[in-house]
Amino acid sequence: MNTLKRKIRLLPVVALALVVAGGVAALAQRQIASGGSQGRPEVKIALSGAVERGEEAVPLDRVESVQPGEVLRWSLTSVNVGTGAAREYKAVGDIPTGTAFIADSAVAEKGSTVTYSIDGGKTFSTQPIIEERQADGTVRQKPAPVSMYTQVRYEWKDELASGGRLGASYKVRVK
């Protein structure tokens, strides 16, 4: 089971680093193109995980293994350490392989919009839709089950000021 723990811990970190690095670069380019006198944003994300055991949330670095059925809470903390505000800021967390997203568990502060992906992060929606073929051959669209979710994205409309901090979290169940 220790291998599962490592996969669960490492996959989200890699995805977050890639998404944030791309987002920060785009924000910095937009800032420079508009004059650049207001500074440059640089957002750093810390990802932490904990397994819920009874009333306690045990940090994953203190856990030897996780068992099927256990709930993991992922927390993302974004801090703008740059000299300018980050506009249209987004943070993305993976739903690790071997786990399933828990419905209604995504929360964030300061009025974020939460969207989900079922295609590995190519598209996001507040309610992903799948097509289901009916017995008569017609296709019906219906909400995707949360078990299909691959990512959760938080998007803030207000800018993240220099020195600002935002928090978000979500839960998954180990399969």
C-alpha positions in Angstrom: 0.0 0.0 0.0 2.9 2.3 0.5 3.2 2.6 -3.3 -0.4 3.9 -3.5 0.4 6.6 -1.0 3.4 7.8 -3.1 1.3 7.9 -6.3 -1.5 9.8 -4.5 1.0 12.3 -3.1 3.1 12.9 -6.2 0.6 13.1 -9.0 -1.2 16.3 -7.8 2.1 18.1 -7.1 3.3 17.6 -10.7 0.0 18.7 -12.2 -0.2 21.8 -10.0 3.4 22.8 -10.8 2.7 22.6 -14.5 -0.6 24.4 -14.4 0.6 27.2 -12.1 3.8 27.7 -14.0 1.9 28.2 -17.2 -0.7 30.4 -15.6 1.9 32.6 -13.9 3.8 33.0 -17.2 0.6 34.1 -19.0 -0.2 36.5 -16.3 3.2 38.0 -16.3 3.2 38.4 -20.1 -0.2 40.2 -19.9 1.2 42.6 -17.2 4.3 43.4 -19.2 2.3 44.0 -22.4 0.0 46.5 -20.6 2.9 48.7 -19.4 4.6 46.5 -16.8 5.0 49.3 -14.3 2.8 47.6 -11.7 5.1 44.6 -11.0 5.0 41.0 -11.8 2.9 38.3 -10.1 4.6 35.1 -8.9 2.2 32.6 -7.3 3.5 29.7 -5.3 1.2 26.8 -4.4 1.7 24.5 -1.4 -0.2 21.2 -1.6 -0.8 19.2 1.5 -2.8 16.0 2.1 -4.3 14.4 5.1 -6.2 11.1 5.7 -9.3 11.3 7.8 -9.2 8.7 10.5 -12.0 9.1 13.0 -12.1 12.7 14.2 -8.5 13.3 13.2 -6.9 14.4 10.0 -3.5 12.7 9.9 -1.0 14.4 7.5 0.1 12.0 4.7 3.8 12.4 5.6 2.9 10.7 8.9 1.0 7.8 7.4 2.6 4.5 6.3 -0.3 3.5 4.0 -3.9 4.3 3.1 -6.7 1.8 2.8 -9.6 1.4 0.4 -12.5 3.5 1.6 -10.4 6.0 3.5 -10.9 9.7 2.7 -8.1 12.0 1.7 -8.4 15.8 2.0 -6.2 17.8 -0.3 -5.5 21.4 0.6 -4.0 24.0 -1.8 -2.6 27.2 -0.5 -1.7 29.9 -3.1 0.6 32.8 -2.1 1.5 35.7 -4.4 5.1 36.3 -3.6 5.6 38.6 -6.6 5.4 42.4 -6.8 2.2 42.7 -8.8 -1.3 41.3 -8.6 -2.2 38.0 -10.3 -5.4 38.5 -12.4 -7.7 35.7 -13.5 -5.9 33.3 -11.1 -6.7 29.6 -11.3 -5.5 26.6 -9.3 -6.0 23.0 -10.4 -5.8 19.9 -8.3 -5.7 16.3 -9.7 -8.0 13.5 -8.6 -5.3 10.9 -8.2 -5.5 7.5 -9.9 -6.9 5.0 -7.4 -9.2 7.6 -5.8 -12.6 9.1 -6.6 -13.8 12.6 -6.0 -16.3 13.1 -3.2 -19.3 15.1 -4.4 -19.7 18.6 -2.9 -16.3 18.5 -1.1 -14.6 21.2 -3.1 -14.4 24.4 -1.1 -12.5 27.6 -1.4 -12.3 31.0 0.2 -13.1 34.4 -1.3 -15.8 33.5 -3.7 -14.1 31.2 -6.2 -15.8 29.3 -9.0 -15.2 25.6 -8.9 -15.2 23.6 -12.1 -14.4 20.0 -12.9 -12.8 18.0 -15.7 -13.5 14.5 -16.9 -11.0 14.6 -19.8 -7.7 15.0 -18.0 -7.9 18.8 -17.8 -8.6 19.6 -21.5 -12.0 21.1 -20.6 -13.7 22.2 -17.4 -17.4 22.7 -16.4 -19.4 23.3 -13.3 -21.3 20.1 -14.3 -19.5 17.9 -16.8 -21.8 16.1 -19.3 -21.5 12.7 -20.9 -23.5 11.1 -23.7 -25.4 7.9 -23.1 -26.7 5.8 -26.0 -30.3 4.7 -25.4 -31.8 1.3 -26.4 -33.5 2.9 -29.4 -30.2 4.3 -30.7 -30.7 7.9 -29.7 -28.1 9.7 -27.6 -29.0 11.4 -24.3 -26.8 13.8 -22.4 -26.6 13.5 -18.7 -24.4 14.7 -15.9 -21.2 12.8 -15.5 -20.9 10.8 -12.3 -18.3 12.3 -9.9 -16.3 9.0 -10.2 -15.3 10.2 -13.7 -13.8 13.5 -12.4 -10.1 13.9 -13.1 -9.4 17.4 -11.9 -10.9 20.2 -9.8 -10.2 23.8 -10.8 -10.7 26.9 -8.6 -10.9 30.2 -10.4 -11.0 33.6 -8.6 -12.5 36.7 -10.3 -10.8 39.0 -7.8 -7.1 39.6 -8.3 -4.6 38.0 -5.9 -2.7 41.0 -4.6 1.0 40.9 -3.9 1.4 39.1 -0.5 -2.1 37.7 -0.8 -3.1 34.2 0.1 -5.9 31.9 -1.1 -6.9 28.5 0.2 -9.0 25.7 -1.3 -9.6 22.0 -0.6 -11.3 18.9 -1.9 -11.7 15.3 -0.8 -11.3 12.0 -2.5 -12.0 8.4 -1.4 -9.4 5.7 -1.9 -10.8 2.9 -4.2 
